[in-house]
Amino acid sequence: MKEYYKIGEISSLYNIGTDSLRYYEEIGILSPKRDTNGYRMYSIGDIRTLNVLRELRSIGFSMEEIKNHLSGFNLDSTMDLFKSEIHRIDLKLTELTQLKRQLTYRIRGMEEALSISEGSENIQLKTCPDRKIFALNDNVTREDDVDFSIKKLQKKSQNMLYLIGNGHIGASIPLDYLAGGSYGHYNKVFTILDDDAEDFDEVLPGGKYVSCMVKGSYRQMSQRWQELFEYAKKHDLVPQADPLEIYIIDNHDTSDEEEYVTLIQVKVE
């Protein structure tokens, strides 16, 4: 067995570029000697170091961690290094499990929206429970600006509010504005929270709501609101609070407007 190996031999043996070997030298992990021609010559000790380095890199350790470890290690420090990595993996597994649960929940919500039964577009009187919400009062005079307000709501919630597959984000419209036949002015954005949520801003009061699902583009929304108010008037129902739009499927979920699903409703007496 040779005592020293050239950089090309080491590069071929480990299937790594010579630039990487030079980098390891620059940061002080490897210390090859020079022959009379100035060529790098790697010793058996350098090969052992590379064995450890490559093994630790394959496990996922950073170069800084590896350099610190190689500066002086024994059996105890090697086991401690592995134990710390196991702890980090456990934390990552917990994070991934939570992410998987959230993504599964989002998929379920979108699937439920797609399976909304026929007839849901018909205007009807429904009884709704109290609904806790996280809200942001923000006067918006253009429909397109609602997305910006939703982003501000997300920031207010310290980015805990996700947008894709939510199905519980909505906006309220001033009652007098909509009742007067106008559309496109919003005074609040919100997200509906779980019933057991302890941190919330306000509650949408339970009671009777004239409601209907609107499937497709927002271009039909003004007409659908007009029909909803006509229904309320025909049935002697008086709107009592700012009307609500809840974006069950929106432009965060799909770029196809025909796939949009919006719940519109207003509390009545």
Buried (B, 14 or more C-beta within 10 A) or exposed (E): EEEBBBBEEBBEEBEBEEEEBEBBBEEEBBEBEEEEEEEBBBBEEBBEBBEBBBEBEEEEBEBEBBBBBBEEEEEEEEEEBEEEBEEEEEEEEEEEEEEEEEEEEBEEBBEEBEEBEEEBBEBBBEEBEEBBBBBBEBEBEEBEBBBEBBEEBBEBBEEEBBBEBBBBBBBBBBBEBBBEEEBBBBBBBBBBBEEEEEEBBEEBEEBBBBBBBBBBEBEBBBEBBEBBBEBBEEEEBEBBBBBBBBBBBBBBBBEEEEBBBBBBBBBBE
